[in-house]
Amino acid sequence: MKRSIVLLTITAVALFLAVNTSAFAQAAGTHFSVPASNLEQPGHFHTNLIAVLPDNAIAQNSPPTAANTPASVACVYKLVSPLVSGCPIATTTKNPSGGKGAIAIVDAYDDPNAVSDLNTYSSQFGLPAATFQVLYASGKKPGVDPTGGWELEEALDIEISHAMAPAAQLFLVEAASNSDTDLYNAETFAYNTVAAAGGGVVSNSWSSSEFSGETSDDHYFSGKGVVFFASTGDSAFAKGYPAMSPNVVAAGGTTVQRDSSGNFTTEIYWDNQYGGGGGGISSYEKIPPYQTPIKSIVGTHRGVPDISLVADPATGVAEYDSYAYEGFVYDWLQIGGTSVSSPALAGIINAAGTLTSTSTTGSELTKFYKEYANANQYKQVWRDITGTNSNCKVGWDICTGIGVPITYRGK
């Protein structure tokens, strides 16, 4: 169902102010920047990312030292062995090596530097060259986003998904624009592409506020052999779509905390002055069968997120993007937002290697929630995340859902 009217939510107002005041204050020498592509508009979807940029507007020839790398992310979530004590960013070097079938990234507009940027990223971190292809959902190359926001999104999505599942076949499916019609068309194209490649996952880092009639759009995120992922949004407890669809794995956000020596100490819900992970109880979607174990919490409607991963830009990941963002080419930068968690989680689930030609989002989430309901199994394969917000409780909550993955077991 194409949306003709979208109310300007508090989230959208906050994003508008952030865009038009350029940046949030940050540590000396850097600032946080919210792309114009994050602004909510009627009939369109928006990105969910926040960039950490140098104040001096000088291109960076290496990743920011505070930005998490593929190896440090893999260490924090116990995806490699042996683990390095503390998972320090500077000295943790073992990357994930898995990947099975295909990963499709759905985004709007064209990133003309996608291939070369992914190659640079892979070379920097010692990842194998990706089996990678850019596809045009409409049959012809889209135009570019002149602000660079969607190009920033595309570079992030393909890089972090490849980092988490370097052996998977990777597709970037570019929609003609960020309109509902064009992105839904791209979603169908992505599903068909992944299914034809033997199955896998589709990741969507874009969203809008929930809207009346969204249930009629849920079919775009459904099909055998493919598990769909979507970002929940970058405002604490915002209720976004398609994350609210029962046909996607809703990906929320966390903050990875480190001590003064750079060692990983703990992980909490992302909820600070820079934003927060979306989550809540849907106004329109009924509770899906797989959420029966949390019925006493969510009641009769769908609750999100399902699972989470690092998203706080202050503890974000390294990205390489040689396309101009708001008029300047930064090359290496640090990036956050739930635009990180969706493709990263899609890569992790892909690399677990358990998806089959009959897998669906529902079957995958049924497995996750069954593990959640088994206390002994739960603590072995998921890390429960809480935080300072009163909504963040032990067990499933609207902050981070089940929690974050630890190891590939049960995925």
Secondary structure, DSSP 4 states (H G I P E B T S, - for coil): ---S-----HHHHHHHHHHHT--EE-STTEEEE--GGGS--TTB-B---EEEEETT---BSS--TTSBPHHHHHHHTT-SSSPPTT--TTT--PPP----SEEEEEEES--TTHHHHHHHHHHHHTPPPPEEEEEETTSS-----TTSHHHHHHHHHHHHHHHH-TTSEEEEEEESSSBHHHHHHHHHHHHHHHHHTT-EEEEE--BEE--TTGGGGGGGG--TTEEEEEE--SSTT--EETTTSTTSEEEEEEEEEE-TTS-EEEEEE-EETTEE---EEEEEEEPPGGGGGGHHHHTTEEEE-SEEEE--GGG-EEEEE-S-BTTB--EEEEEESHHHHHHHHHHHHHHH----TT-BHHHHHHHHHHHHHSHHHHHHHEE----SSTT--SSSBTTTBT-EE-SSTT-
